């Protein structure tokens, strides 16, 4: 079961500001911090203001290593005080995938906002992409984890 760490060296408990730009990510469900009725909504600036992490990895979608950067999924979940076991992620095209919340604790999963140091357009699988560090752990190099790497992410519902 995913229980949020309320105090973390990277992301502490704080009020969630109101987006000033177009929202790009909405979290709903079992969360303790909201900035709209029943939801935590982020614009790109809010995500980029969080501690940023990066890794370079091979993916099954490209024939060369790619560099991804953005906040850790676990930091975003901690910020909204998520307290569920399952993350129901939805893409712009309504593709949906369930991700065990434990993945965010076990692996350095990123909500990528940049690909090779550039913002991602919808055409390049953006603007957000949940991505696993495939090269960091051999067990991540499987269809199970490839399927959980959802591009064009727009929402996460925590259950």
N, C-alpha and C positions, 0 to 999 in steps of 0.2 A: 504494500500500500504506500502511495506517495504521501508523505507528510512533509509539509514545507518547513524549511529551516527559517525561522523568523528573523534571525540575525545572521548575516553572512559577511565575510570580509569583502566580497565583491558587490553585493547588492543588499542594502539594508531595508528595513521596513520604512516606507515613506508614502506620502500622498501621491497619487497618480495624477499628473496634470491633465488638462483638457487638450486634445489635439488642436494644433493651430493650422495644420495643413490637412490635406485630404487623408482620411484614415486608410491604412493599408492592412491592419490586422485587428481582429476582434476576438477577444477571449470571453467565453461565457461558461455557465455551469457552476461547478463547485469552486468558486473563487471568493476571497474575502475582501479584495480591494477593487473598487470600480470607479469609473469616471463618467459613466453614463448609466442609465437605469439598467441594472442587471448585467452590465458588461464592462470590460476593460478594453478601451479602444486606443490604438497606437497609430501615430503617423510615423513617417520615416525618420524624422528628426528625433522623436522620442526613442525609437529603437537604436539609432546611432549614438544617442547620448549615454546608453548603457555601456558597461565595459565591453570592449570588442576583442574577439578572439579570431584566430585564423588557422587554417591548415591547408596543405596541398595534398590532393588525393586523386587517384584514378577513379573513374566512375564507369558504369557500363554504357553510358550514353555518349562518351567521347573517347577518342583514341589517344589522348594525351592527358597528363596530369593537369588538374585545374586548382586554382587557389580560391578558396571561399573564405569570406570574413563576415562577421556580424556577432550579435550577442549569443551567449549560450542559451539554449532552450531552458535549462534549469534556472538560469537567472531570471528569465521572463516569468516562468512559473512561480518562482519565489516572490517576485515583486508583486504579483497579484494574489499571493497566498493561496495558490492552487492546492486542493486537498483531495484529489481523486486518484483513481487507479488507471484510467484510460483517457487518452487524448484523442478526440475525434477531429481529425484535421480535414479541412475542406479547401479545395483549390478554386480559382476563378471559374473554371469550366465545370464546377460541381463534382469533380473527382473527389472521393472521400476515402480515407484510410484511418484505421485505428492504430494508435501507437501506445504501447504500454508506458505509463508515466515513469516507470523504473528506468527506461532507456535514457531519460534525461539525466538521471543520477549516475548511471553506470558508464556512460560514454559522453564525450565532449561534443554532443550534438549541437549544431549551430543553426540559428535562424539566419541564414545568409542574406545579407543586404547587398553584397558585392561579389562579383565574380572577376577574378584577376584584377582586383583593385578598382573595378568600374561598377557603377550602379547597374543593376540588371533590369532590362526592359521586359515586357511581357513576351516579346519575341525570343529573348534569351533565357526564358524560364523564370523570370522575375515577376514582380519586384522582390518577392520573398521565396526562399527555398529552404525547407528543413533538410539538412544534409548531415550525414554521418561521416566520421573520419575513417573511411573504409580501409585505408592502408595502415591505420594504427592498431587494428585488431583483426586477425584472420577470420574470426567468426562473423565479422560484419560483411565479409565478401560473399554474401548469399542473397538469394531472391527475397528472403524474409526482410532484410534490412534495406535492400534496394527499393522495395515497394513502399517502405515507410518514408523514404526520402521524397517528399511531396513538393513539387515546384508550383509556382504561381499560387502560393499559400495565401488565403484570405481570412481564415477563421480557425479557431481551435475551441472545441467544446469539451470541458473537463467533466468526466463522470466518475 
